[in-house]
Amino acid sequence: MCIDEKAGEIYILITQHNERDRSRAEPATFMTYHIEKKLWVRSEPRLGPFEPSANGDVWEGLGLPRPRSAHQVVYDSANRVFYMFGGNSGEDGIPRLNDLWSMRLIRPTVNELLRKALLAVRKFRFKLMCDTVPPFEALTYLQTQVSEMVDNNDEDEAADLRALLSYLLSRTGDDDTKMNGDDAKANEQSRKERRELFDFLMQFVDPAEREPETELRNIVENV
């Protein structure tokens, strides 16, 4: 555990094997506690492309530290860098580790969060347009409004953009199905997607400003 008094944050590095099955392990994650807001935030490692190692080691291929326990962690508050050394892997045949890793928490900027939010909204609007406007108009929206929000260096976002084009092509050849389809089922799917979009956007809103996560019926039952 590390504390940054200036930032008002407490950091806990979680990196260990599953106690029930030591052959299974997850990448190290950070839990950050914001003292003023009394809020825990989980941070996942950024995974790059997998590069197979000569010895077939998965963690080496991922470029991530091997899960461990009884390790040492030091925090450089001036540069906001974490250093992790040694520890026990818990794997048979592997002695105590003597490797050194440096880690840094990377927080997205306000502009990056805004871009992701706009991308989600425009992707949703594009899918609605596929059923309500001429295909050429939807394609133009995809190539301009949606495309400009995509980070082409992000493989997932680039793949999603290509998938949206495939979605448009599938809808343009499905006019008969749309006319004779089950309207109730389509409306239910639309409501589900709207709810998913709403939940995604709520990630960018301060928890104090969000709607309660508890279901209203559960609150009524407990009154």
C-alpha positions as CSV (number, residue, x, y, z in Angstrom):
1,M,0.0,0.0,0.0
2,C,1.3,3.5,-0.9
3,I,0.0,6.9,0.0
4,D,0.3,10.2,-1.9
5,E,-0.5,12.9,0.6
6,K,-0.4,15.7,-1.9
7,A,-2.9,14.0,-4.3
8,G,-5.0,12.7,-1.4
9,E,-4.9,9.1,-2.7
10,I,-4.1,5.7,-1.4
11,Y,-2.9,3.0,-3.8
12,I,-3.1,-0.8,-3.4
13,L,-1.5,-3.1,-6.0
14,I,-3.3,-6.4,-6.3
15,T,-1.2,-9.1,-8.0
16,Q,-1.5,-12.7,-7.0
17,H,-2.7,-16.1,-8.1
18,N,-6.2,-17.5,-7.5
19,E,-6.0,-19.2,-4.2
20,R,-8.2,-22.1,-5.3
21,D,-6.4,-22.6,-8.6
22,R,-2.9,-21.4,-8.8
23,S,-2.6,-22.2,-12.5
24,R,-5.0,-19.3,-13.1
25,A,-3.8,-15.8,-12.6
26,E,-4.9,-12.3,-13.6
27,P,-2.7,-9.3,-14.5
28,A,-1.9,-6.9,-11.7
29,T,-4.5,-4.2,-11.0
30,F,-4.5,-1.0,-9.0
31,M,-7.1,0.1,-6.5
32,T,-7.0,3.9,-5.9
33,Y,-8.9,5.3,-2.9
34,H,-9.7,9.0,-3.2
35,I,-9.6,10.2,0.4
36,E,-11.7,13.4,-0.1
37,K,-14.4,11.7,-2.2
38,K,-14.3,8.4,-0.2
39,L,-14.3,6.5,-3.5
40,W,-12.4,3.4,-4.7
41,V,-11.4,3.2,-8.4
42,R,-10.0,0.1,-10.1
43,S,-7.4,0.5,-12.8
44,E,-6.6,-2.2,-15.3
45,P,-3.2,-2.7,-17.1
46,R,-2.9,-1.5,-20.7
47,L,-2.3,-4.6,-22.8
48,G,-0.2,-4.2,-25.9
49,P,0.1,-6.7,-28.8
50,F,1.1,-10.2,-27.7
51,E,4.7,-11.1,-28.7
52,P,5.5,-14.8,-28.1
53,S,8.7,-15.2,-26.0
54,A,11.4,-17.8,-26.8
55,N,10.5,-19.9,-23.7
56,G,6.7,-19.6,-24.3
57,D,6.1,-17.6,-21.1
58,V,2.8,-15.8,-21.3
59,W,3.6,-12.9,-19.0
60,E,6.8,-12.2,-20.9
61,G,4.9,-12.2,-24.1
62,L,2.4,-9.7,-22.7
63,G,5.1,-7.5,-21.3
64,L,3.5,-7.6,-17.8
65,P,4.8,-8.6,-14.4
66,R,4.1,-12.1,-13.3
67,P,1.5,-12.3,-10.5
68,R,3.1,-12.6,-7.1
69,S,2.9,-12.2,-3.4
70,A,5.4,-11.0,-0.7
71,H,6.9,-8.4,-3.1
72,Q,8.2,-4.9,-2.3
73,V,6.6,-1.8,-3.7
74,V,8.0,1.7,-3.5
75,Y,6.2,4.9,-4.7
76,D,8.1,7.9,-6.1
77,S,5.7,10.7,-5.3
78,A,7.7,13.3,-7.1
79,N,7.4,11.5,-10.5
80,R,4.3,9.5,-9.6
81,V,6.0,6.2,-10.5
82,F,5.6,2.8,-8.7
83,Y,8.5,0.3,-8.5
84,M,7.9,-3.3,-7.7
85,F,10.7,-5.8,-6.8
86,G,10.8,-9.5,-6.3
87,G,8.2,-11.7,-4.6
88,N,6.9,-15.2,-4.7
89,S,5.2,-16.4,-7.9
90,G,3.5,-19.3,-6.2
91,E,4.2,-21.4,-9.3
92,D,5.9,-24.8,-9.0
93,G,9.5,-24.8,-10.1
94,I,9.9,-21.0,-10.1
95,P,12.2,-19.7,-7.3
96,R,11.7,-16.3,-5.6
97,L,11.6,-13.6,-8.2
98,N,14.3,-11.0,-8.5
99,D,12.9,-8.8,-11.3
100,L,12.2,-5.0,-11.0
101,W,9.2,-3.3,-12.7
102,S,8.3,0.4,-12.9
103,M,4.6,1.3,-13.3
104,R,2.7,4.5,-13.8
105,L,-1.0,5.2,-13.5
106,I,-2.2,6.8,-16.8
107,R,-5.4,8.8,-16.4
108,P,-7.4,9.9,-19.5
109,T,-7.6,13.6,-20.2
110,V,-11.0,15.5,-20.2
111,N,-10.8,15.7,-24.0
112,E,-10.2,12.0,-24.2
113,L,-13.2,11.2,-22.1
114,L,-15.3,13.6,-24.1
115,R,-14.2,11.9,-27.3
116,K,-15.2,8.5,-26.0
117,A,-18.6,9.8,-24.9
118,L,-19.3,11.4,-28.3
119,L,-18.1,8.3,-30.1
120,A,-20.6,6.2,-28.1
121,V,-23.5,8.6,-28.8
122,R,-22.7,8.9,-32.5
123,K,-22.4,5.1,-32.9
124,F,-25.8,4.7,-31.3
125,R,-27.3,7.4,-33.5
126,F,-25.8,5.8,-36.6
127,K,-27.5,2.5,-35.9
128,L,-30.8,4.4,-35.6
129,M,-30.2,6.1,-38.9
130,C,-29.7,2.7,-40.6
131,D,-33.4,2.0,-40.1
132,T,-34.8,5.6,-40.6
133,V,-32.9,7.3,-43.4
134,P,-31.6,6.4,-46.8
135,P,-28.4,4.3,-46.7
136,F,-26.3,7.0,-48.4
137,E,-27.2,9.5,-45.7
138,A,-26.2,7.0,-43.0
139,L,-23.0,6.1,-44.8
140,T,-22.1,9.8,-45.0
141,Y,-22.7,10.2,-41.2
142,L,-20.5,7.2,-40.6
143,Q,-17.7,8.5,-42.7
144,T,-17.8,12.0,-41.2
145,Q,-19.3,12.3,-37.8
146,V,-18.5,8.8,-36.4
147,S,-15.1,8.4,-38.1
148,E,-13.7,11.7,-36.8
149,M,-14.2,10.4,-33.2
150,V,-12.3,7.2,-33.8
151,D,-8.8,6.7,-32.6
152,N,-7.2,4.8,-35.5
153,N,-4.3,3.8,-33.2
154,D,-6.8,1.9,-31.1
155,E,-7.4,-1.5,-32.7
156,D,-10.7,-2.1,-30.9
157,E,-12.1,1.3,-32.1
158,A,-10.9,0.7,-35.6
159,A,-12.5,-2.7,-35.7
160,D,-15.8,-1.3,-34.3
161,L,-15.8,1.3,-37.2
162,R,-15.5,-1.5,-39.8
163,A,-18.2,-3.5,-38.0
164,L,-20.6,-0.5,-38.3
165,L,-20.2,-0.5,-42.0
166,S,-21.0,-4.2,-42.1
167,Y,-24.1,-3.4,-39.9
168,L,-25.2,-0.8,-42.5
169,L,-24.9,-3.3,-45.4
170,S,-26.9,-5.9,-43.5
171,R,-29.7,-3.4,-42.8
172,T,-29.9,-2.2,-46.4
173,G,-30.6,-5.7,-47.6
174,D,-33.2,-6.4,-44.9
175,D,-36.1,-4.1,-45.8
176,D,-38.7,-6.9,-46.0
177,T,-37.7,-8.2,-42.6
178,K,-37.9,-4.8,-41.0
179,M,-41.5,-4.3,-42.4
180,N,-42.8,-7.6,-41.3
181,G,-40.7,-8.1,-38.2
182,D,-41.7,-8.2,-34.6
183,D,-42.0,-4.5,-33.6
184,A,-42.2,-5.4,-29.9
185,K,-38.9,-7.3,-30.1
186,A,-37.2,-4.4,-32.0
187,N,-38.5,-1.9,-29.4
188,E,-37.2,-4.0,-26.6
189,Q,-33.7,-4.2,-28.3
190,S,-33.7,-0.4,-28.8
191,R,-34.5,0.2,-25.1
192,K,-31.8,-2.2,-24.1
193,E,-29.2,-0.4,-26.3
194,R,-30.4,3.0,-24.9
195,R,-29.9,1.8,-21.4
196,E,-26.4,0.4,-22.2
197,L,-25.5,3.8,-23.7
198,F,-26.8,5.6,-20.6
199,D,-24.9,3.3,-18.2
200,F,-21.7,3.9,-20.3
201,L,-22.1,7.7,-20.2
202,M,-22.7,7.5,-16.4
203,Q,-19.1,6.4,-16.0
204,F,-18.0,9.9,-16.7
205,V,-20.3,11.5,-14.1
206,D,-19.4,12.1,-10.5
207,P,-20.9,9.3,-8.4
208,A,-22.6,11.9,-6.2
209,E,-24.5,13.2,-9.3
210,R,-25.6,9.8,-10.6
211,E,-28.9,8.1,-10.0
212,P,-28.9,5.5,-7.2
213,E,-27.6,2.2,-8.3
214,T,-30.0,0.4,-6.0
215,E,-33.3,-0.7,-7.7
216,L,-36.3,1.4,-6.6
217,R,-38.4,-1.7,-5.8
218,N,-35.7,-2.9,-3.4
219,I,-35.8,0.4,-1.6
220,V,-39.6,0.3,-1.3
221,E,-39.5,-3.3,0.0
222,N,-37.1,-2.3,2.8
223,V,-39.2,0.7,3.9
